[in-house]
Amino acid sequence: MMAQNSITVLSVVGRSKTGKTTLIEKLIPLLKRKGLRIATIKHHHNDFEIDREGKDTYRHKAAGAKAVILSSPAQIALVTDVEKELDVQEIIQRYIHDVDLVITEGYKSESFPKIEVFKWKEDFLPVCLNDGSLIALVTDKPVNAPVKQFLRDDIEGVAELILDLVRQTGSA
């Protein structure tokens, strides 16, 4: 599935503590070297705080500002209130520009192509095994599943799959 301006969206999903963040962390520099411009969206089930008490931006927000932007020559950060949780498409439309690929961490229920990171345990199956959007598993042990499978250290193979996905959706 694509979002604004043919940006390919890929979700990395799986149970807690299976290595989703580690996989994304290894993929980003490899995909960048292959010419992709990448953004990520990490889903968090609860409220979160990225500002620290006592800092000017924290004080502005605590005083009642709906949005606070921190800007420097190299980065910009936005903390803003939302009326409801935004879906991936809304986040991309509002905040993400000039990228070829958005990798989300989480968002299991969305219909974007998914790569599940699966840590083999007896009596457990991948959480998205029956999801038609699942395109691959990254696992420590092969699983009986109708999708491509990569061992955890095959980052190059996973990157090639993602590059093929981006080419198919027309983003690069």
Backbone hydrogen bonds, N-H to C=O, Kabsch-Sander energy under -0.5 kcal/mol:
donor,donor_aa,acceptor,acceptor_aa,energy
3,A,7,I,-2.3
6,S,3,A,-1.1
7,I,3,A,-0.6
7,I,4,Q,-1.1
8,T,6,S,-0.6
8,T,100,D,-2.4
9,V,1,M,-1.3
10,L,102,V,-2.6
11,S,113,P,-2.9
12,V,104,T,-3.4
13,V,11,S,-0.6
13,V,115,I,-2.3
18,T,15,R,-1.0
23,L,19,G,-2.4
24,I,20,K,-2.4
25,E,21,T,-2.7
26,K,22,T,-1.8
27,L,23,L,-2.3
28,I,24,I,-2.4
30,L,26,K,-0.9
31,L,27,L,-3.1
32,K,28,I,-2.5
33,R,29,P,-2.2
34,K,30,L,-1.1
35,G,32,K,-2.0
36,L,31,L,-2.3
38,I,36,L,-0.5
39,A,101,L,-2.3
41,I,103,I,-2.0
43,H,41,I,-0.6
43,H,105,E,-2.6
55,K,52,R,-2.0
59,R,55,K,-2.4
60,H,56,D,-2.4
61,K,57,T,-2.2
62,A,58,Y,-3.0
63,A,59,R,-1.6
64,G,61,K,-1.4
65,A,60,H,-1.9
68,V,79,V,-2.6
70,L,77,A,-2.5
71,S,69,I,-0.5
72,S,75,Q,-2.6
77,A,70,L,-2.6
79,V,68,V,-2.6
80,T,78,L,-0.5
81,D,66,K,-2.1
91,I,87,D,-2.3
92,I,88,V,-2.6
93,Q,89,Q,-2.7
94,R,90,E,-2.3
95,Y,91,I,-2.8
96,I,91,I,-0.6
96,I,92,I,-1.7
97,H,95,Y,-0.5
100,D,37,R,-2.6
101,L,37,R,-2.0
102,V,8,T,-3.0
103,I,39,A,-2.6
103,I,101,L,-0.5
104,T,10,L,-2.9
104,T,102,V,-0.6
105,E,41,I,-2.6
106,G,12,V,-2.4
106,G,104,T,-0.6
110,E,107,Y,-1.3
114,K,133,S,-2.7
115,I,11,S,-2.5
116,E,136,A,-2.4
117,V,13,V,-2.9
118,F,116,E,-0.6
118,F,138,V,-3.1
120,W,118,F,-0.6
124,F,121,K,-1.8
129,L,126,P,-1.2
131,D,128,C,-2.2
132,G,130,N,-0.6
134,L,131,D,-1.9
135,I,114,K,-3.2
136,A,114,K,-1.2
137,L,148,K,-2.2
138,V,116,E,-2.9
139,T,137,L,-0.6
139,T,150,F,-2.7
140,D,118,F,-0.9
145,A,143,V,-1.5
148,K,135,I,-1.1
150,F,137,L,-2.6
152,R,139,T,-1.0
154,D,151,L,-2.2
155,I,153,D,-1.3
158,V,154,D,-1.9
159,A,155,I,-2.6
160,E,156,E,-2.2
161,L,157,G,-1.9
162,I,158,V,-2.2
163,L,159,A,-2.7
164,D,160,E,-2.4
165,L,161,L,-2.0
166,V,162,I,-2.6
167,R,163,L,-2.5
168,Q,164,D,-2.4
169,T,165,L,-1.9
170,G,166,V,-0.7
170,G,167,R,-0.7
171,S,166,V,-1.8
172,A,166,V,-0.7
